[in-house]
């Protein structure tokens, strides 16, 4: 997807520098999007392998508890360091469990419940039920 700016200043980023182009020139800027598997590409083996980690399981449980609300990365800091979270959130996205939308400098994460339920009916509900007793989620309930 490209966005075209005409007759308005455009910010062009190259080599890590932002440059303002003069008015009247046409520049195309690419919006950033992250790759997600299509629903038919989501495999049960991959989903189960990714959810074999307690941190990722806790993240899914937290997303399910706050369903319908896209969460920013900062809302998961109780689950680990930023570097660690980045790794776990990427694994969840690549497996097709979560959707990550780029919004400016923020990343908004949501659960792909519809895709998972259509592909594997009842699986996500079972996983969320199992995740309720995880220490990470218990700690968050006590803090609330």
C-alpha positions, 0 to 999 in steps of 0.5 A: 500500500502506498500513500501519495502526497501531492502539493504538500510537503512530504517527509522522505526517510532515507538512510535514517534521516527525515528530509522535508521535500519542497511543496509541489513535488510528488513522493510516494511513501510506503506504510509499514505493515507486518506479515501475518499468515492467512487463516488457511496457513495457520497450522495446528502444530505451529499454534500448539508449539508457540503456545508451549511457552508460558509467557506466550500463553499468558499473553494470549490469556491476557488478550482474551481477558481484554478481548475487543481491545487492541493492546499496545506493547507497553501493556505487556511489560509485566510479562518480561523485558521489552526485548523478550516481549518483542520476541514472544509477540513476533512468534505469536504473530507469525503463528497466526494467533495475534494480529499486530497493527502498526499505528504510527510508532505504536504496535497494537496487538489483538487476538485473531479469535475469528480466524482461530475459531474458524480453523480450529473450533473450541481450541482457543477457549480451551487454551484460555481456560488453561491459561487462567491459572498461570502465575503471570496472570494471577499476579496481574489480577492481584495488582488490579 
